[in-house]
């Protein structure tokens, strides 16, 4: 399946689609669905403030220990035959990706 995209600048696409009735209805429907699903989960969980606080604690813990979690992930990936590369900079990561793409003779679609 291919995804069709436009080469028009973002602002031009927005200006065009803001008048598209089908798109506007789809956005409204999506917003209503997300809102209803959120409310359903709040009602189902109860004490959502506690859940929010717990999730914040978990996030902070993971960020404080990110190096250990990344190491654990890399070990599991390698155990399953995958390859892991840690780059210091975005440029280093891009360079590595380019080398892999060239080695694999990758082509743009």
N, CA and C atoms as an extended XYZ file, in Angstrom:
327
Properties=species:S:1:pos:R:3:atomname:S:1:resname:S:1:resid:I:1 pbc="F F F"
N         0.855       -1.175        0.000 N   UNK     1
C         0.000        0.000        0.000 CA  UNK     1
C         0.893        1.227        0.000 C   UNK     1
N         0.622        2.152       -0.880 N   UNK     2
C         1.415        3.375       -0.907 CA  UNK     2
C         0.581        4.529       -0.373 C   UNK     2
N         1.259        5.441        0.248 N   UNK     3
C         0.618        6.611        0.818 CA  UNK     3
C         0.870        7.775       -0.115 C   UNK     3
N        -0.194        8.403       -0.585 N   UNK     4
C        -0.044        9.540       -1.481 CA  UNK     4
C         0.149       10.799       -0.658 C   UNK     4
N         1.159       11.538       -1.004 N   UNK     5
C         1.434       12.796       -0.317 CA  UNK     5
C         1.468       13.915       -1.341 C   UNK     5
N         1.444       15.112       -0.847 N   UNK     6
C         1.460       16.281       -1.713 CA  UNK     6
C         2.804       16.974       -1.593 C   UNK     6
N         3.241       17.575       -2.669 N   UNK     7
C         4.476       18.351       -2.650 CA  UNK     7
C         4.215       19.807       -2.302 C   UNK     7
N         2.946       20.152       -2.101 N   UNK     8
C         2.617       21.537       -1.758 CA  UNK     8
C         3.133       21.874       -0.365 C   UNK     8
N         3.505       23.124       -0.139 N   UNK     9
C         3.909       23.539        1.207 CA  UNK     9
C         2.761       23.349        2.194 C   UNK     9
N         3.124       23.168        3.446 N   UNK    10
C         2.156       22.886        4.507 CA  UNK    10
C         1.017       23.895        4.524 C   UNK    10
N         1.328       25.179        4.519 N   UNK    11
C         0.297       26.230        4.587 CA  UNK    11
C        -0.697       26.110        3.437 C   UNK    11
N        -0.206       25.823        2.242 N   UNK    12
C        -1.106       25.679        1.088 CA  UNK    12
C        -2.019       24.471        1.263 C   UNK    12
N        -1.483       23.390        1.792 N   UNK    13
C        -2.312       22.197        2.031 CA  UNK    13
C        -3.381       22.494        3.072 C   UNK    13
N        -3.012       23.208        4.131 N   UNK    14
C        -3.981       23.567        5.170 CA  UNK    14
C        -5.070       24.445        4.582 C   UNK    14
N        -4.664       25.471        3.830 N   UNK    15
C        -5.644       26.376        3.227 CA  UNK    15
C        -6.612       25.623        2.316 C   UNK    15
N        -6.103       24.652        1.601 N   UNK    16
C        -6.953       23.873        0.701 CA  UNK    16
C        -7.889       22.953        1.487 C   UNK    16
N        -7.359       22.238        2.466 N   UNK    17
C        -8.137       21.228        3.182 CA  UNK    17
C        -9.118       21.818        4.185 C   UNK    17
N        -8.893       23.047        4.627 N   UNK    18
C        -9.809       23.656        5.589 CA  UNK    18
C       -11.198       23.840        4.968 C   UNK    18
N       -11.259       23.834        3.663 N   UNK    19
C       -12.541       23.973        2.956 CA  UNK    19
C       -13.082       22.629        2.466 C   UNK    19
N       -12.403       21.547        2.797 N   UNK    20
C       -12.799       20.211        2.378 CA  UNK    20
C       -13.784       19.656        3.412 C   UNK    20
N       -15.065       19.585        3.038 N   UNK    21
C       -16.117       19.150        3.956 CA  UNK    21
C       -15.896       17.754        4.510 C   UNK    21
N       -15.448       16.843        3.673 N   UNK    22
C       -15.210       15.467        4.121 CA  UNK    22
C       -14.104       15.449        5.174 C   UNK    22
N       -13.036       16.199        4.921 N   UNK    23
C       -11.918       16.252        5.862 CA  UNK    23
C       -12.356       16.874        7.189 C   UNK    23
N       -13.137       17.931        7.114 N   UNK    24
C       -13.607       18.599        8.337 CA  UNK    24
C       -14.461       17.652        9.178 C   UNK    24
N       -15.355       16.898        8.512 N   UNK    25
C       -16.190       15.936        9.234 CA  UNK    25
C       -15.337       14.834        9.860 C   UNK    25
N       -14.317       14.392        9.135 N   UNK    26
C       -13.437       13.340        9.656 CA  UNK    26
C       -12.684       13.818       10.894 C   UNK    26
N       -12.225       15.059       10.870 N   UNK    27
C       -11.498       15.610       12.023 CA  UNK    27
C       -12.430       15.733       13.224 C   UNK    27
N       -13.635       16.242       13.001 N   UNK    28
C       -14.609       16.366       14.095 CA  UNK    28
C       -14.911       14.991       14.684 C   UNK    28
N       -15.137       14.005       13.830 N   UNK    29
C       -15.430       12.641       14.289 CA  UNK    29
C       -14.263       12.087       15.102 C   UNK    29
N       -13.045       12.304       14.632 N   UNK    30
C       -11.864       11.814       15.353 CA  UNK    30
C       -11.758       12.472       16.726 C   UNK    30
N       -11.991       13.778       16.784 N   UNK    31
C       -11.923       14.487       18.066 CA  UNK    31
C       -12.995       13.982       19.029 C   UNK    31
N       -14.197       13.765       18.521 N   UNK    32
C       -15.279       13.254       19.368 CA  UNK    32
C       -14.951       11.861       19.888 C   UNK    32
N       -14.411       11.020       19.018 N   UNK    33
C       -14.061        9.655       19.408 CA  UNK    33
C       -12.969        9.656       20.470 C   UNK    33
N       -11.938       10.454       20.263 N   UNK    34
C       -10.843       10.534       21.233 CA  UNK    34
C       -11.365       11.031       22.577 C   UNK    34
N       -12.196       12.068       22.548 N   UNK    35
C       -12.762       12.604       23.788 CA  UNK    35
C       -13.612       11.585       24.520 C   UNK    35
N       -14.447       10.870       23.774 N   UNK    36
C       -15.317        9.855       24.389 CA  UNK    36
C       -14.489        8.711       24.967 C   UNK    36
N       -13.476        8.275       24.226 N   UNK    37
C       -12.618        7.192       24.716 CA  UNK    37
C       -11.859        7.614       25.970 C   UNK    37
N       -11.388        8.850       25.990 N   UNK    38
C       -10.673        9.357       27.161 CA  UNK    38
C       -11.606        9.375       28.370 C   UNK    38
N       -12.805        9.888       28.179 N   UNK    39
C       -13.757        9.954       29.288 CA  UNK    39
C       -14.119        8.564       29.788 C   UNK    39
N       -14.282        7.622       28.863 N   UNK    40
C       -14.605        6.247       29.243 CA  UNK    40
C       -13.487        5.656       30.104 C   UNK    40
N       -12.238        5.920       29.730 N   UNK    41
C       -11.110        5.406       30.502 CA  UNK    41
C       -11.003        6.088       31.863 C   UNK    41
N       -11.260        7.389       31.915 N   UNK    42
C       -11.247        8.107       33.195 CA  UNK    42
C       -12.291        7.502       34.126 C   UNK    42
N       -13.485        7.257       33.591 N   UNK    43
C       -14.565        6.670       34.391 CA  UNK    43
C       -14.212        5.255       34.843 C   UNK    43
N       -13.614        4.487       33.936 N   UNK    44
C       -13.292        3.094       34.232 CA  UNK    44
C       -12.171        2.975       35.268 C   UNK    44
N       -11.151        3.802       35.143 N   UNK    45
C       -10.010        3.718       36.056 CA  UNK    45
C       -10.314        4.282       37.434 C   UNK    45
N       -11.090        5.353       37.461 N   UNK    46
C       -11.303        6.032       38.729 CA  UNK    46
C        -9.980        6.610       39.229 C   UNK    46
N       -10.023        7.543       40.125 N   UNK    47
C        -8.803        8.142       40.671 CA  UNK    47
C        -7.761        8.445       39.589 C   UNK    47
N        -8.191        9.055       38.502 N   UNK    48
C        -7.282        9.269       37.382 CA  UNK    48
C        -6.105       10.148       37.756 C   UNK    48
N        -6.261       10.995       38.774 N   UNK    49
C        -5.142       11.831       39.199 CA  UNK    49
C        -4.004       10.963       39.738 C   UNK    49
N        -4.368        9.899       40.467 N   UNK    50
C        -3.354        8.977       40.982 CA  UNK    50
C        -2.641        8.262       39.841 C   UNK    50
N        -3.415        7.854       38.824 N   UNK    51
C        -2.815        7.201       37.659 CA  UNK    51
C        -1.879        8.163       36.931 C   UNK    51
N        -2.289        9.417       36.823 N   UNK    52
C        -1.447       10.418       36.170 CA  UNK    52
C        -0.147       10.594       36.953 C   UNK    52
N        -0.244       10.676       38.283 N   UNK    53
C         0.951       10.832       39.116 CA  UNK    53
C         1.862        9.612       39.013 C   UNK    53
N         1.257        8.421       39.012 N   UNK    54
C         2.047        7.198       38.881 CA  UNK    54
C         2.768        7.161       37.539 C   UNK    54
N         2.069        7.527       36.474 N   UNK    55
C         2.705        7.519       35.155 CA  UNK    55
C         3.844        8.533       35.096 C   UNK    55
N         3.688        9.655       35.777 N   UNK    56
C         4.762       10.654       35.830 CA  UNK    56
C         5.978       10.091       36.567 C   UNK    56
N         5.730        9.373       37.668 N   UNK    57
C         6.832        8.754       38.410 CA  UNK    57
C         7.557        7.718       37.555 C   UNK    57
N         6.785        6.919       36.821 N   UNK    58
C         7.379        5.900       35.947 CA  UNK    58
C         8.218        6.568       34.867 C   UNK    58
N         7.663        7.593       34.231 N   UNK    59
C         8.397        8.307       33.187 CA  UNK    59
C         9.703        8.881       33.734 C   UNK    59
N         9.635        9.525       34.888 N   UNK    60
C        10.834       10.115       35.480 CA  UNK    60
C        11.873        9.051       35.823 C   UNK    60
N        11.405        7.905       36.324 N   UNK    61
C        12.320        6.803       36.636 CA  UNK    61
C        13.014        6.304       35.367 C   UNK    61
N        12.228        6.095       34.320 N   UNK    62
C        12.802        5.598       33.069 CA  UNK    62
C        13.810        6.602       32.515 C   UNK    62
N        13.468        7.883       32.515 N   UNK    63
C        14.401        8.887       32.007 CA  UNK    63
C        15.675        8.953       32.842 C   UNK    63
N        15.543        8.812       34.150 N   UNK    64
C        16.718        8.853       35.024 CA  UNK    64
C        17.613        7.629       34.827 C   UNK    64
N        17.037        6.545       34.335 N   UNK    65
C        17.779        5.292       34.144 CA  UNK    65
C        17.800        4.869       32.679 C   UNK    65
N        17.692        5.839       31.795 N   UNK    66
C        17.563        5.540       30.369 CA  UNK    66
C        18.740        4.731       29.837 C   UNK    66
N        19.942        5.033       30.300 N   UNK    67
C        21.105        4.288       29.822 CA  UNK    67
C        20.960        2.793       30.111 C   UNK    67
N        20.493        2.443       31.288 N   UNK    68
C        20.321        1.032       31.642 CA  UNK    68
C        19.224        0.383       30.798 C   UNK    68
N        18.136        1.100       30.565 N   UNK    69
C        17.052        0.549       29.749 CA  UNK    69
C        17.471        0.396       28.287 C   UNK    69
N        18.242        1.347       27.776 N   UNK    70
C        18.730        1.224       26.399 CA  UNK    70
C        19.701        0.051       26.273 C   UNK    70
N        20.538       -0.127       27.275 N   UNK    71
C        21.456       -1.266       27.273 CA  UNK    71
C        20.659       -2.573       27.276 C   UNK    71
N        19.659       -2.665       28.141 N   UNK    72
C        18.821       -3.864       28.221 CA  UNK    72
C        18.137       -4.127       26.877 C   UNK    72
N        17.606       -3.077       26.264 N   UNK    73
C        16.964       -3.224       24.956 CA  UNK    73
C        17.962       -3.711       23.910 C   UNK    73
N        19.151       -3.101       23.893 N   UNK    74
C        20.145       -3.491       22.887 CA  UNK    74
C        20.550       -4.954       23.060 C   UNK    74
N        20.683       -5.412       24.296 N   UNK    75
C        21.019       -6.813       24.549 CA  UNK    75
C        19.941       -7.737       23.989 C   UNK    75
N        18.689       -7.414       24.223 N   UNK    76
C        17.583       -8.246       23.735 CA  UNK    76
C        17.525       -8.246       22.205 C   UNK    76
N        17.738       -7.079       21.611 N   UNK    77
C        17.733       -6.994       20.147 CA  UNK    77
C        18.832       -7.887       19.578 C   UNK    77
N        20.043       -7.790       20.152 N   UNK    78
C        21.161       -8.596       19.648 CA  UNK    78
C        20.942      -10.086       19.901 C   UNK    78
N        20.339      -10.436       21.038 N   UNK    79
C        20.017      -11.843       21.315 CA  UNK    79
C        19.101      -12.416       20.246 C   UNK    79
N        18.273      -11.560       19.666 N   UNK    80
C        17.321      -11.999       18.643 CA  UNK    80
C        17.827      -11.751       17.230 C   UNK    80
N        19.131      -11.510       17.092 N   UNK    81
C        19.740      -11.394       15.772 CA  UNK    81
C        19.746      -10.002       15.179 C   UNK    81
N        19.292       -9.029       15.919 N   UNK    82
C        19.294       -7.660       15.417 CA  UNK    82
C        20.620       -6.970       15.659 C   UNK    82
N        20.778       -5.836       15.038 N   UNK    83
C        21.985       -5.035       15.224 CA  UNK    83
C        21.594       -3.709       15.851 C   UNK    83
N        22.470       -3.213       16.706 N   UNK    84
C        22.215       -1.964       17.418 CA  UNK    84
C        23.405       -1.046       17.214 C   UNK    84
N        23.127        0.208       16.962 N   UNK    85
C        24.185        1.205       16.803 CA  UNK    85
C        23.818        2.424       17.626 C   UNK    85
N        24.714        2.840       18.495 N   UNK    86
C        24.509        4.042       19.294 CA  UNK    86
C        25.363        5.155       18.712 C   UNK    86
N        24.725        6.254       18.354 N   UNK    87
C        25.425        7.407       17.789 CA  UNK    87
C        25.490        8.514       18.829 C   UNK    87
N        26.581        9.259       18.804 N   UNK    88
C        26.737       10.399       19.713 CA  UNK    88
C        25.973       11.621       19.207 C   UNK    88
N        25.874       11.750       17.884 N   UNK    89
C        25.245       12.933       17.289 CA  UNK    89
C        24.292       12.518       16.176 C   UNK    89
N        23.451       13.448       15.769 N   UNK    90
C        22.535       13.200       14.648 CA  UNK    90
C        23.328       12.957       13.367 C   UNK    90
N        24.414       13.696       13.195 N   UNK    91
C        25.239       13.537       11.993 CA  UNK    91
C        25.849       12.136       11.942 C   UNK    91
N        26.314       11.667       13.088 N   UNK    92
C        26.894       10.328       13.162 CA  UNK    92
C        25.840        9.270       12.834 C   UNK    92
N        24.636        9.446       13.341 N   UNK    93
C        23.545        8.507       13.051 CA  UNK    93
C        23.205        8.526       11.565 C   UNK    93
N        23.115        9.719       10.987 N   UNK    94
C        22.800        9.840        9.557 CA  UNK    94
C        23.873        9.183        8.708 C   UNK    94
N        25.118        9.383        9.083 N   UNK    95
C        26.228        8.782        8.342 CA  UNK    95
C        26.140        7.259        8.388 C   UNK    95
N        25.860        6.711        9.542 N   UNK    96
C        25.735        5.262        9.690 CA  UNK    96
C        24.588        4.730        8.834 C   UNK    96
N        23.460        5.415        8.877 N   UNK    97
C        22.295        4.987        8.092 CA  UNK    97
C        22.617        5.019        6.603 C   UNK    97
N        23.310        6.078        6.157 N   UNK    98
C        23.703        6.166        4.749 CA  UNK    98
C        24.582        4.980        4.348 C   UNK    98
N        25.549        4.649        5.209 N   UNK    99
C        26.452        3.528        4.917 CA  UNK    99
C        25.678        2.219        4.812 C   UNK    99
N        24.746        1.995        5.717 N   UNK   100
C        23.938        0.770        5.673 CA  UNK   100
C        23.097        0.750        4.401 C   UNK   100
N        22.488        1.881        4.064 N   UNK   101
C        21.655        1.957        2.856 CA  UNK   101
C        22.485        1.674        1.609 C   UNK   101
N        23.688        2.244        1.540 N   UNK   102
C        24.562        1.996        0.386 CA  UNK   102
C        24.984        0.530        0.333 C   UNK   102
N        25.344       -0.018        1.477 N   UNK   103
C        25.768       -1.417        1.543 CA  UNK   103
C        24.649       -2.351        1.093 C   UNK   103
N        23.417       -2.019        1.451 N   UNK   104
C        22.261       -2.851        1.099 CA  UNK   104
C        21.674       -2.477       -0.264 C   UNK   104
N        22.294       -1.488       -0.922 N   UNK   105
C        21.832       -1.021       -2.232 CA  UNK   105
C        20.374       -0.557       -2.179 C   UNK   105
N        20.043        0.166       -1.120 N   UNK   106
C        18.673        0.654       -0.931 CA  UNK   106
C        18.350        1.734       -1.953 C   UNK   106
N        17.106        1.773       -2.368 N   UNK   107
C        16.638        2.763       -3.343 CA  UNK   107
C        15.462        3.523       -2.764 C   UNK   107
N        15.347        4.797       -3.147 N   UNK   108
C        14.170        5.576       -2.764 CA  UNK   108
C        12.990        5.083       -3.576 C   UNK   108
N        11.825        5.030       -2.947 N   UNK   109
C        10.647        4.577       -3.707 CA  UNK   109
C         9.888        5.758       -4.245 C   UNK   109
